[in-house]
């Protein structure tokens, strides 16, 4: 088994869409960043990469590369998941904490949980999602995500299975 941890934060800015966990939420501001600013998917991506000691999201998708400007963060997550599978692991479960003052995550939690589970190819009950407000942190204009992920060795690495079929 392997454990991975990911952290990310982005600042709220007016005039852009708010994306969290691959879902677009109705809000007057979005999260600024070079890509679509999806703080949760970035933290999940880094947790997956960290679990297999791979280079982090900033090394694989450098903000200096114009290619990733406004990019859908699902691309980053898929690459991390591919590396996890190629290394012979699968996701056992994931637990995430989101810290933001607004909007309220409660009404969207099930949709985010479902989307993240779908992206990771795991059951919904393998994705924990908690949302908190930044009490006493003076972080009302930012969104923060912390994620831990547990990987387990796959019975048969994906690559080996593919080779046998040829
Ligand atoms: Zn980020």
Backbone and ligand atoms as CSV (ligand in chain L), in Angstrom:
chain,resi,resn,atom,element,x,y,z
A,1,UNK,N,N,0.834,-1.208,0.000
A,1,UNK,CA,C,0.000,0.000,0.000
A,1,UNK,C,C,0.861,1.247,0.000
A,2,UNK,N,N,0.328,2.327,-0.543
A,2,UNK,CA,C,1.044,3.604,-0.552
A,2,UNK,C,C,0.060,4.684,-0.109
A,3,UNK,N,N,0.567,5.720,0.564
A,3,UNK,CA,C,-0.279,6.847,0.949
A,3,UNK,C,C,0.230,8.102,0.252
A,4,UNK,N,N,-0.693,8.977,-0.131
A,4,UNK,CA,C,-0.308,10.233,-0.770
A,4,UNK,C,C,-1.055,11.388,-0.145
A,5,UNK,N,N,-0.423,12.537,-0.137
A,5,UNK,CA,C,-1.039,13.744,0.421
A,5,UNK,C,C,-0.909,14.887,-0.585
A,6,UNK,N,N,-1.966,15.658,-0.743
A,6,UNK,CA,C,-1.916,16.815,-1.643
A,6,UNK,C,C,-2.550,18.035,-1.005
A,7,UNK,N,N,-1.988,19.178,-1.295
A,7,UNK,CA,C,-2.499,20.464,-0.799
A,7,UNK,C,C,-2.551,21.431,-1.972
A,8,UNK,N,N,-3.573,22.298,-1.998
A,8,UNK,CA,C,-3.591,23.368,-3.001
A,8,UNK,C,C,-4.414,24.534,-2.491
A,9,UNK,N,N,-4.150,25.710,-3.030
A,9,UNK,CA,C,-4.956,26.893,-2.710
A,9,UNK,C,C,-5.000,27.803,-3.923
A,10,UNK,N,N,-6.133,28.486,-4.076
A,10,UNK,CA,C,-6.280,29.487,-5.143
A,10,UNK,C,C,-7.090,30.655,-4.608
A,11,UNK,N,N,-6.844,31.815,-5.212
A,11,UNK,CA,C,-7.535,33.041,-4.805
A,11,UNK,C,C,-8.790,33.239,-5.663
A,12,UNK,N,N,-9.855,33.717,-5.014
A,12,UNK,CA,C,-11.083,34.032,-5.755
A,12,UNK,C,C,-10.877,35.300,-6.576
A,13,UNK,N,N,-11.376,35.255,-7.831
A,13,UNK,CA,C,-11.329,36.431,-8.701
A,13,UNK,C,C,-12.660,36.567,-9.424
A,14,UNK,N,N,-13.099,37.813,-9.640
A,14,UNK,CA,C,-14.376,37.999,-10.340
A,14,UNK,C,C,-14.251,37.658,-11.825
A,15,UNK,N,N,-15.376,37.374,-12.435
A,15,UNK,CA,C,-15.418,37.200,-13.886
A,15,UNK,C,C,-14.973,35.852,-14.414
A,16,UNK,N,N,-14.733,34.879,-13.531
A,16,UNK,CA,C,-14.407,33.538,-14.029
A,16,UNK,C,C,-15.304,32.501,-13.349
A,17,UNK,N,N,-15.466,31.373,-14.040
A,17,UNK,CA,C,-16.343,30.314,-13.526
A,17,UNK,C,C,-15.665,29.614,-12.346
A,18,UNK,N,N,-16.484,29.187,-11.388
A,18,UNK,CA,C,-15.955,28.469,-10.218
A,18,UNK,C,C,-16.047,26.970,-10.470
A,19,UNK,N,N,-14.879,26.314,-10.517
A,19,UNK,CA,C,-14.856,24.856,-10.701
A,19,UNK,C,C,-14.222,24.199,-9.493
A,20,UNK,N,N,-14.963,23.263,-8.899
A,20,UNK,CA,C,-14.439,22.505,-7.758
A,20,UNK,C,C,-14.793,21.034,-7.957
A,21,UNK,N,N,-13.785,20.198,-7.980
A,21,UNK,CA,C,-14.021,18.758,-8.145
A,21,UNK,C,C,-14.611,18.411,-9.502
A,22,UNK,N,N,-14.278,19.193,-10.518
A,22,UNK,CA,C,-14.768,18.907,-11.865
A,22,UNK,C,C,-16.194,19.363,-12.109
A,23,UNK,N,N,-16.775,20.065,-11.125
A,23,UNK,CA,C,-18.158,20.559,-11.233
A,23,UNK,C,C,-18.110,22.093,-11.283
A,24,UNK,N,N,-18.933,22.695,-12.132
A,24,UNK,CA,C,-19.024,24.153,-12.170
A,24,UNK,C,C,-20.129,24.593,-11.205
A,25,UNK,N,N,-19.755,25.438,-10.224
A,25,UNK,CA,C,-20.710,25.897,-9.220
A,25,UNK,C,C,-21.125,27.335,-9.515
A,26,UNK,N,N,-22.410,27.632,-9.289
A,26,UNK,CA,C,-22.905,28.989,-9.502
A,26,UNK,C,C,-22.370,29.889,-8.395
A,27,UNK,N,N,-21.603,30.914,-8.758
A,27,UNK,CA,C,-21.015,31.829,-7.788
A,27,UNK,C,C,-20.582,33.080,-8.537
A,28,UNK,N,N,-20.463,34.213,-7.796
A,28,UNK,CA,C,-20.085,35.455,-8.489
A,28,UNK,C,C,-18.589,35.553,-8.777
A,29,UNK,N,N,-17.805,34.636,-8.231
A,29,UNK,CA,C,-16.361,34.642,-8.474
A,29,UNK,C,C,-15.872,33.216,-8.722
A,30,UNK,N,N,-14.736,33.111,-9.386
A,30,UNK,CA,C,-14.121,31.802,-9.609
A,30,UNK,C,C,-12.739,31.785,-8.998
A,31,UNK,N,N,-12.030,30.666,-9.179
A,31,UNK,CA,C,-10.689,30.559,-8.615
A,31,UNK,C,C,-9.645,30.832,-9.693
A,32,UNK,N,N,-8.817,31.831,-9.427
A,32,UNK,CA,C,-7.788,32.215,-10.379
A,32,UNK,C,C,-6.656,31.207,-10.375
A,33,UNK,N,N,-5.989,31.100,-11.505
A,33,UNK,CA,C,-4.871,30.164,-11.624
A,33,UNK,C,C,-4.549,30.043,-13.082
A,34,UNK,N,N,-3.475,29.349,-13.393
A,34,UNK,CA,C,-3.112,29.258,-14.800
A,34,UNK,C,C,-4.089,28.355,-15.552
A,35,UNK,N,N,-4.515,27.273,-14.905
A,35,UNK,CA,C,-5.502,26.378,-15.522
A,35,UNK,C,C,-6.890,26.870,-15.131
A,36,UNK,N,N,-7.846,25.934,-14.980
A,36,UNK,CA,C,-9.195,26.356,-14.581
A,36,UNK,C,C,-9.308,26.605,-13.073
A,37,UNK,N,N,-8.197,26.451,-12.334
A,37,UNK,CA,C,-8.170,26.778,-10.899
A,37,UNK,C,C,-8.909,25.793,-10.004
A,38,UNK,N,N,-9.134,24.579,-10.500
A,38,UNK,CA,C,-9.891,23.594,-9.712
A,38,UNK,C,C,-9.024,23.065,-8.556
A,39,UNK,N,N,-9.180,23.736,-7.420
A,39,UNK,CA,C,-8.330,23.494,-6.250
A,39,UNK,C,C,-8.400,22.047,-5.760
A,40,UNK,N,N,-9.585,21.440,-5.840
A,40,UNK,CA,C,-9.743,20.067,-5.349
A,40,UNK,C,C,-9.061,19.065,-6.291
A,41,UNK,N,N,-9.283,19.223,-7.591
A,41,UNK,CA,C,-8.644,18.293,-8.528
A,41,UNK,C,C,-7.123,18.433,-8.492
A,42,UNK,N,N,-6.625,19.640,-8.240
A,42,UNK,CA,C,-5.166,19.826,-8.151
A,42,UNK,C,C,-4.603,19.105,-6.925
A,43,UNK,N,N,-5.296,19.211,-5.799
A,43,UNK,CA,C,-4.824,18.536,-4.578
A,43,UNK,C,C,-4.908,17.017,-4.740
A,44,UNK,N,N,-5.963,16.522,-5.405
A,44,UNK,CA,C,-6.086,15.078,-5.646
A,44,UNK,C,C,-4.955,14.618,-6.569
A,45,UNK,N,N,-4.699,15.389,-7.616
A,45,UNK,CA,C,-3.622,15.057,-8.563
A,45,UNK,C,C,-2.289,14.948,-7.834
A,46,UNK,N,N,-1.989,15.921,-6.975
A,46,UNK,CA,C,-0.725,15.892,-6.233
A,46,UNK,C,C,-0.675,14.733,-5.228
A,47,UNK,N,N,-1.806,14.387,-4.633
A,47,UNK,CA,C,-1.840,13.255,-3.696
A,47,UNK,C,C,-1.529,11.954,-4.439
A,48,UNK,N,N,-2.117,11.786,-5.632
A,48,UNK,CA,C,-1.871,10.580,-6.441
A,48,UNK,C,C,-0.402,10.501,-6.854
A,49,UNK,N,N,0.128,11.636,-7.322
A,49,UNK,CA,C,1.528,11.673,-7.772
A,49,UNK,C,C,2.470,11.441,-6.596
A,50,UNK,N,N,2.150,12.033,-5.456
A,50,UNK,CA,C,2.991,11.882,-4.273
A,50,UNK,C,C,3.028,10.439,-3.780
A,51,UNK,N,N,1.893,9.754,-3.908
A,51,UNK,CA,C,1.807,8.371,-3.425
A,51,UNK,C,C,2.764,7.436,-4.165
A,52,UNK,N,N,3.065,7.773,-5.426
A,52,UNK,CA,C,4.005,6.927,-6.187
A,52,UNK,C,C,5.351,7.646,-6.370
A,53,UNK,N,N,5.570,8.708,-5.587
A,53,UNK,CA,C,6.825,9.470,-5.627
A,53,UNK,C,C,7.149,9.974,-7.036
A,54,UNK,N,N,6.112,10.360,-7.778
A,54,UNK,CA,C,6.288,10.927,-9.122
A,54,UNK,C,C,6.472,12.443,-8.993
A,55,UNK,N,N,6.957,13.117,-10.048
A,55,UNK,CA,C,7.070,14.580,-9.999
A,55,UNK,C,C,5.687,15.207,-9.751
A,56,UNK,N,N,5.638,16.366,-9.101
A,56,UNK,CA,C,4.342,16.954,-8.736
A,56,UNK,C,C,3.668,17.669,-9.918
A,57,UNK,N,N,2.467,18.163,-9.676
A,57,UNK,CA,C,1.643,18.767,-10.728
A,57,UNK,C,C,2.339,19.955,-11.393
A,58,UNK,N,N,3.075,20.742,-10.604
A,58,UNK,CA,C,3.773,21.899,-11.150
A,58,UNK,C,C,4.928,21.502,-12.065
A,59,UNK,N,N,5.522,20.341,-11.797
A,59,UNK,CA,C,6.628,19.855,-12.626
A,59,UNK,C,C,6.094,19.238,-13.925
A,60,UNK,N,N,4.960,18.534,-13.829
A,60,UNK,CA,C,4.401,17.874,-15.020
A,60,UNK,C,C,3.663,18.844,-15.934
A,61,UNK,N,N,3.013,19.836,-15.315
A,61,UNK,CA,C,2.211,20.801,-16.086
A,61,UNK,C,C,2.616,22.217,-15.685
A,62,UNK,N,N,3.819,22.668,-16.068
A,62,UNK,CA,C,4.333,23.944,-15.569
A,62,UNK,C,C,3.473,25.155,-15.982
A,63,UNK,N,N,3.172,26.040,-15.023
A,63,UNK,CA,C,2.389,27.234,-15.327
A,63,UNK,C,C,3.066,28.120,-16.385
A,64,UNK,N,N,4.380,27.911,-16.580
A,64,UNK,CA,C,5.108,28.703,-17.588
A,64,UNK,C,C,4.777,28.238,-19.009
A,65,UNK,N,N,4.146,27.048,-19.131
A,65,UNK,CA,C,3.790,26.520,-20.442
A,65,UNK,C,C,2.404,27.016,-20.837
A,66,UNK,N,N,2.348,27.779,-21.931
A,66,UNK,CA,C,1.086,28.388,-22.390
A,66,UNK,C,C,0.019,27.331,-22.700
A,67,UNK,N,N,0.480,26.101,-22.949
A,67,UNK,CA,C,-0.417,24.991,-23.262
A,67,UNK,C,C,-1.461,24.747,-22.168
A,68,UNK,N,N,-1.104,25.043,-20.918
A,68,UNK,CA,C,-1.997,24.738,-19.788
A,68,UNK,C,C,-2.834,25.921,-19.357
A,69,UNK,N,N,-2.772,27.027,-20.103
A,69,UNK,CA,C,-3.570,28.204,-19.751
A,69,UNK,C,C,-5.054,27.879,-19.919
A,70,UNK,N,N,-5.805,28.014,-18.848
A,70,UNK,CA,C,-7.246,27.735,-18.882
A,70,UNK,C,C,-7.579,26.259,-19.043
A,71,UNK,N,N,-6.578,25.382,-18.904
A,71,UNK,CA,C,-6.784,23.941,-19.135
A,71,UNK,C,C,-7.777,23.328,-18.144
A,72,UNK,N,N,-8.511,22.323,-18.636
A,72,UNK,CA,C,-9.422,21.552,-17.790
A,72,UNK,C,C,-8.557,20.672,-16.881
A,73,UNK,N,N,-8.704,20.833,-15.570
A,73,UNK,CA,C,-7.855,20.101,-14.620
A,73,UNK,C,C,-8.075,18.594,-14.638
A,74,UNK,N,N,-9.155,18.158,-15.285
A,74,UNK,CA,C,-9.398,16.720,-15.438
A,74,UNK,C,C,-8.218,16.075,-16.186
A,75,UNK,N,N,-7.605,16.827,-17.098
A,75,UNK,CA,C,-6.428,16.346,-17.849
A,75,UNK,C,C,-5.306,15.983,-16.879
A,76,UNK,N,N,-5.083,16.827,-15.871
A,76,UNK,CA,C,-4.001,16.599,-14.903
A,76,UNK,C,C,-4.299,15.348,-14.068
A,77,UNK,N,N,-5.563,15.251,-13.636
A,77,UNK,CA,C,-5.966,14.114,-12.810
A,77,UNK,C,C,-5.819,12.798,-13.587
A,78,UNK,N,N,-6.244,12.814,-14.853
A,78,UNK,CA,C,-6.164,11.598,-15.671
A,78,UNK,C,C,-4.724,11.146,-15.857
A,79,UNK,N,N,-3.795,12.097,-16.046
A,79,UNK,CA,C,-2.380,11.758,-16.213
A,79,UNK,C,C,-1.829,11.146,-14.918
A,80,UNK,N,N,-2.200,11.728,-13.780
A,80,UNK,CA,C,-1.733,11.197,-12.492
A,80,UNK,C,C,-2.267,9.776,-12.278
A,81,UNK,N,N,-3.540,9.575,-12.616
A,81,UNK,CA,C,-4.162,8.263,-12.441
A,81,UNK,C,C,-3.518,7.226,-13.370
A,82,UNK,N,N,-3.175,7.638,-14.554
A,82,UNK,CA,C,-2.501,6.743,-15.512
A,82,UNK,C,C,-1.154,6.313,-14.931
A,83,UNK,N,N,-0.430,7.261,-14.345
A,83,UNK,CA,C,0.880,6.935,-13.756
A,83,UNK,C,C,0.725,5.978,-12.574
A,84,UNK,N,N,-0.334,6.193,-11.783
A,84,UNK,CA,C,-0.609,5.305,-10.649
A,84,UNK,C,C,-0.864,3.889,-11.151
A,85,UNK,N,N,-1.687,3.767,-12.174
A,85,UNK,CA,C,-2.025,2.440,-12.723
A,85,UNK,C,C,-0.816,1.790,-13.380
A,86,UNK,N,N,-0.032,2.596,-14.091
A,86,UNK,CA,C,1.186,2.058,-14.728
A,86,UNK,C,C,2.178,1.569,-13.677
A,87,UNK,N,N,2.150,2.183,-12.510
A,87,UNK,CA,C,3.048,1.767,-11.424
A,87,UNK,C,C,2.515,0.525,-10.712
A,88,UNK,N,N,1.319,0.078,-11.137
A,88,UNK,CA,C,0.763,-1.156,-10.581
A,88,UNK,C,C,-0.151,-0.964,-9.389
A,89,UNK,N,N,-0.675,0.245,-9.237
A,89,UNK,CA,C,-1.555,0.522,-8.097
A,89,UNK,C,C,-2.942,0.953,-8.546
A,90,UNK,N,N,-3.891,0.825,-7.626
A,90,UNK,CA,C,-5.236,1.333,-7.835
A,90,UNK,C,C,-5.620,2.143,-6.606
A,91,UNK,N,N,-6.627,3.010,-6.749
A,91,UNK,CA,C,-7.062,3.841,-5.630
A,91,UNK,C,C,-7.934,3.009,-4.691
A,92,UNK,N,N,-7.576,2.966,-3.403
A,92,UNK,CA,C,-8.398,2.281,-2.400
A,92,UNK,C,C,-9.452,3.256,-1.887
A,93,UNK,N,N,-9.018,4.402,-1.394
A,93,UNK,CA,C,-9.958,5.451,-0.997
A,93,UNK,C,C,-9.258,6.789,-0.915
A,94,UNK,N,N,-10.065,7.821,-0.818
A,94,UNK,CA,C,-9.557,9.185,-0.798
A,94,UNK,C,C,-10.362,9.978,0.225
A,95,UNK,N,N,-9.704,10.909,0.898
A,95,UNK,CA,C,-10.419,11.781,1.832
A,95,UNK,C,C,-9.958,13.214,1.598
A,96,UNK,N,N,-10.925,14.121,1.454
A,96,UNK,CA,C,-10.603,15.513,1.129
A,96,UNK,C,C,-11.270,16.475,2.099
A,97,UNK,N,N,-10.568,17.553,2.418
A,97,UNK,CA,C,-11.161,18.673,3.163
A,97,UNK,C,C,-11.032,19.922,2.313
A,98,UNK,N,N,-12.167,20.604,2.141
A,98,UNK,CA,C,-12.183,21.871,1.408
A,98,UNK,C,C,-12.391,22.969,2.434
A,99,UNK,N,N,-11.631,24.049,2.320
A,99,UNK,CA,C,-11.798,25.168,3.242
A,99,UNK,C,C,-12.072,26.422,2.428
A,100,UNK,N,N,-13.283,26.926,2.551
A,100,UNK,CA,C,-13.654,28.150,1.841
A,100,UNK,C,C,-14.855,28.807,2.513
A,101,UNK,N,N,-14.904,30.139,2.425
A,101,UNK,CA,C,-15.975,30.887,3.090
A,101,UNK,C,C,-17.286,30.775,2.322
A,102,UNK,N,N,-17.200,30.785,0.991
A,102,UNK,CA,C,-18.393,30.719,0.134
A,102,UNK,C,C,-17.976,30.225,-1.247
A,103,UNK,N,N,-18.881,29.609,-2.010
A,103,UNK,CA,C,-20.263,29.280,-1.641
A,103,UNK,C,C,-20.314,28.062,-0.715
A,104,UNK,N,N,-21.500,27.808,-0.176
A,104,UNK,CA,C,-21.702,26.627,0.664
A,104,UNK,C,C,-21.538,25.374,-0.202
A,105,UNK,N,N,-20.745,24.425,0.270
A,105,UNK,CA,C,-20.469,23.214,-0.502
A,105,UNK,C,C,-21.552,22.155,-0.265
A,106,UNK,N,N,-22.192,22.193,0.890
A,106,UNK,CA,C,-23.208,21.196,1.247
A,106,UNK,C,C,-24.155,20.800,0.121
A,107,UNK,N,N,-24.829,21.784,-0.506
A,107,UNK,CA,C,-25.782,21.437,-1.561
A,107,UNK,C,C,-25.145,20.777,-2.787
A,108,UNK,N,N,-23.810,20.929,-2.949
A,108,UNK,CA,C,-23.121,20.388,-4.130
A,108,UNK,C,C,-22.246,19.179,-3.791
A,109,UNK,N,N,-22.189,18.846,-2.490
A,109,UNK,CA,C,-21.243,17.812,-2.042
A,109,UNK,C,C,-21.462,16.473,-2.746
A,110,UNK,N,N,-22.723,16.063,-2.894
A,110,UNK,CA,C,-23.006,14.764,-3.522
A,110,UNK,C,C,-22.552,14.758,-4.975
A,111,UNK,N,N,-22.778,15.881,-5.672
A,111,UNK,CA,C,-22.384,15.971,-7.090
A,111,UNK,C,C,-20.866,15.930,-7.225
A,112,UNK,N,N,-20.165,16.626,-6.337
A,112,UNK,CA,C,-18.694,16.646,-6.375
A,112,UNK,C,C,-18.152,15.252,-6.068
A,113,UNK,N,N,-18.727,14.636,-5.037
A,113,UNK,CA,C,-18.295,13.296,-4.620
A,113,UNK,C,C,-18.489,12.288,-5.773
A,114,UNK,N,N,-19.636,12.371,-6.426
A,114,UNK,CA,C,-19.943,11.468,-7.540
A,114,UNK,C,C,-18.976,11.676,-8.701
A,115,UNK,N,N,-18.710,12.948,-9.017
A,115,UNK,CA,C,-17.814,13.266,-10.139
A,115,UNK,C,C,-16.383,12.798,-9.851
A,116,UNK,N,N,-15.907,13.036,-8.625
A,116,UNK,CA,C,-14.542,12.622,-8.265
A,116,UNK,C,C,-14.434,11.092,-8.304
A,117,UNK,N,N,-15.457,10.400,-7.793
A,117,UNK,CA,C,-15.456,8.932,-7.807
A,117,UNK,C,C,-15.403,8.416,-9.243
A,118,UNK,N,N,-16.187,9.057,-10.106
A,118,UNK,CA,C,-16.244,8.686,-11.521
A,118,UNK,C,C,-14.866,8.897,-12.184
A,119,UNK,N,N,-14.236,10.035,-11.897
A,119,UNK,CA,C,-12.918,10.332,-12.481
A,119,UNK,C,C,-11.866,9.338,-12.005
A,120,UNK,N,N,-11.984,8.893,-10.754
A,120,UNK,CA,C,-10.989,7.975,-10.197
A,120,UNK,C,C,-11.332,6.508,-10.464
A,121,UNK,N,N,-12.541,6.260,-10.959
A,121,UNK,CA,C,-12.973,4.891,-11.223
A,121,UNK,C,C,-13.200,4.094,-9.947
A,122,UNK,N,N,-13.683,4.760,-8.901
A,122,UNK,CA,C,-13.975,4.075,-7.641
A,122,UNK,C,C,-15.434,4.325,-7.252
A,123,UNK,N,N,-15.927,3.556,-6.276
A,123,UNK,CA,C,-17.285,3.740,-5.786
A,123,UNK,C,C,-17.370,5.038,-4.965
A,124,UNK,N,N,-18.549,5.649,-4.945
A,124,UNK,CA,C,-18.759,6.895,-4.188
A,124,UNK,C,C,-18.357,6.777,-2.715
A,125,UNK,N,N,-18.556,5.585,-2.131
A,125,UNK,CA,C,-18.238,5.456,-0.705
A,125,UNK,C,C,-16.730,5.349,-0.453
A,126,UNK,N,N,-15.940,5.492,-1.511
A,126,UNK,CA,C,-14.472,5.543,-1.369
A,126,UNK,C,C,-13.963,6.979,-1.450
A,127,UNK,N,N,-14.893,7.943,-1.543
A,127,UNK,CA,C,-14.508,9.356,-1.651
A,127,UNK,C,C,-15.117,10.139,-0.485
A,128,UNK,N,N,-14.272,10.558,0.447
A,128,UNK,CA,C,-14.717,11.390,1.569
A,128,UNK,C,C,-14.566,12.850,1.194
A,129,UNK,N,N,-15.563,13.662,1.549
A,129,UNK,CA,C,-15.490,15.098,1.239
A,129,UNK,C,C,-16.066,15.899,2.396
A,130,UNK,N,N,-15.238,16.712,3.019
A,130,UNK,CA,C,-15.710,17.595,4.074
A,130,UNK,C,C,-15.466,19.035,3.644
A,131,UNK,N,N,-16.372,19.928,4.010
A,131,UNK,CA,C,-16.163,21.343,3.708
A,131,UNK,C,C,-16.227,22.138,5.008
A,132,UNK,N,N,-15.301,23.063,5.156
A,132,UNK,CA,C,-15.251,23.891,6.362
A,132,UNK,C,C,-15.081,25.346,5.955
A,133,UNK,N,N,-15.481,26.244,6.840
A,133,UNK,CA,C,-15.206,27.659,6.594
A,133,UNK,C,C,-13.900,28.007,7.315
A,134,UNK,N,N,-13.145,28.982,6.786
A,134,UNK,CA,C,-11.830,29.299,7.354
A,134,UNK,C,C,-11.923,30.154,8.613
A,135,UNK,N,N,-12.479,29.577,9.680
A,135,UNK,CA,C,-12.649,30.310,10.942
A,135,UNK,C,C,-11.311,30.832,11.475
A,136,UNK,N,N,-11.226,32.127,11.648
A,136,UNK,CA,C,-10.046,32.716,12.273
A,136,UNK,C,C,-8.783,32.688,11.436
A,137,UNK,N,N,-8.909,32.333,10.169
A,137,UNK,CA,C,-7.703,32.218,9.335
A,137,UNK,C,C,-7.511,33.421,8.410
A,138,UNK,N,N,-8.517,34.304,8.352
A,138,UNK,CA,C,-8.464,35.465,7.462
A,138,UNK,C,C,-8.204,35.048,6.015
A,139,UNK,N,N,-8.918,33.995,5.595
A,139,UNK,CA,C,-8.710,33.447,4.246
A,139,UNK,C,C,-10.003,33.471,3.428
A,140,UNK,N,N,-10.839,34.501,3.680
A,140,UNK,CA,C,-12.149,34.524,3.028
A,140,UNK,C,C,-12.087,34.685,1.505
A,141,UNK,N,N,-10.948,35.106,0.977
A,141,UNK,CA,C,-10.858,35.256,-0.481
A,141,UNK,C,C,-10.061,34.132,-1.149
A,142,UNK,N,N,-9.968,33.015,-0.439
A,142,UNK,CA,C,-9.219,31.884,-1.013
A,142,UNK,C,C,-9.973,30.586,-0.782
A,143,UNK,N,N,-9.659,29.596,-1.603
A,143,UNK,CA,C,-10.163,28.239,-1.384
A,143,UNK,C,C,-8.946,27.338,-1.224
A,144,UNK,N,N,-9.029,26.452,-0.236
A,144,UNK,CA,C,-7.915,25.568,0.102
A,144,UNK,C,C,-8.427,24.124,0.063
A,145,UNK,N,N,-7.593,23.212,-0.397
A,145,UNK,CA,C,-7.961,21.789,-0.380
A,145,UNK,C,C,-6.812,20.955,0.168
A,146,UNK,N,N,-7.141,20.041,1.062
A,146,UNK,CA,C,-6.196,19.038,1.567
A,146,UNK,C,C,-6.764,17.671,1.184
A,147,UNK,N,N,-5.910,16.789,0.691
A,147,UNK,CA,C,-6.371,15.467,0.253
A,147,UNK,C,C,-5.379,14.389,0.683
A,148,UNK,N,N,-5.893,13.292,1.210
A,148,UNK,CA,C,-5.063,12.102,1.387
A,148,UNK,C,C,-5.682,10.983,0.554
A,149,UNK,N,N,-4.797,10.175,-0.032
A,149,UNK,CA,C,-5.266,9.066,-0.857
A,149,UNK,C,C,-4.492,7.813,-0.465
A,150,UNK,N,N,-5.200,6.694,-0.471
A,150,UNK,CA,C,-4.552,5.410,-0.200
A,150,UNK,C,C,-4.598,4.581,-1.478
A,151,UNK,N,N,-3.433,4.063,-1.862
A,151,UNK,CA,C,-3.356,3.203,-3.051
A,151,UNK,C,C,-3.095,1.781,-2.605
A,152,UNK,N,N,-3.637,0.833,-3.351
A,152,UNK,CA,C,-3.300,-0.563,-3.070
A,152,UNK,C,C,-2.777,-1.202,-4.347
A,153,UNK,N,N,-1.883,-2.147,-4.172
A,153,UNK,CA,C,-1.279,-2.831,-5.309
A,153,UNK,C,C,-2.375,-3.521,-6.099
A,154,UNK,N,N,-2.407,-3.312,-7.407
A,154,UNK,CA,C,-3.399,-3.992,-8.243
A,154,UNK,C,C,-2.999,-5.456,-8.363
A,155,UNK,N,N,-3.991,-6.367,-8.414
A,155,UNK,CA,C,-3.672,-7.781,-8.574
A,155,UNK,C,C,-2.832,-8.005,-9.841
A,156,UNK,N,N,-3.227,-7.331,-10.924
A,156,UNK,CA,C,-2.466,-7.423,-12.172
A,156,UNK,C,C,-2.270,-6.006,-12.698
A,157,UNK,N,N,-1.025,-5.585,-12.851
A,157,UNK,CA,C,-0.799,-4.250,-13.411
A,157,UNK,C,C,-1.447,-4.135,-14.780
A,158,UNK,N,N,-2.027,-2.963,-15.041
A,158,UNK,CA,C,-2.756,-2.713,-16.276
A,158,UNK,C,C,-1.939,-3.046,-17.532
A,159,UNK,N,N,-0.671,-2.638,-17.517
A,159,UNK,CA,C,0.172,-2.833,-18.707
A,159,UNK,C,C,0.324,-4.314,-19.048
A,160,UNK,N,N,0.520,-5.133,-18.004
A,160,UNK,CA,C,0.717,-6.559,-18.203
A,160,UNK,C,C,-0.535,-7.186,-18.803
A,161,UNK,N,N,-1.700,-6.770,-18.333
A,161,UNK,CA,C,-2.966,-7.299,-18.840
A,161,UNK,C,C,-3.106,-6.954,-20.314
A,162,UNK,N,N,-2.761,-5.724,-20.663
A,162,UNK,CA,C,-2.868,-5.299,-22.068
A,162,UNK,C,C,-1.950,-6.116,-22.978
A,163,UNK,N,N,-0.739,-6.371,-22.503
A,163,UNK,CA,C,0.230,-7.102,-23.331
A,163,UNK,C,C,-0.271,-8.511,-23.639
A,164,UNK,N,N,-0.907,-9.130,-22.652
A,164,UNK,CA,C,-1.376,-10.502,-22.837
A,164,UNK,C,C,-2.452,-10.590,-23.929
A,165,UNK,N,N,-3.238,-9.535,-24.046
A,165,UNK,CA,C,-4.348,-9.554,-25.015
A,165,UNK,C,C,-3.842,-9.501,-26.461
A,166,UNK,N,N,-2.660,-8.908,-26.663
A,166,UNK,CA,C,-2.152,-8.719,-28.033
A,166,UNK,C,C,-1.770,-10.043,-28.688
L,1,ZN,ZN,ZN,-3.998,24.617,-8.173
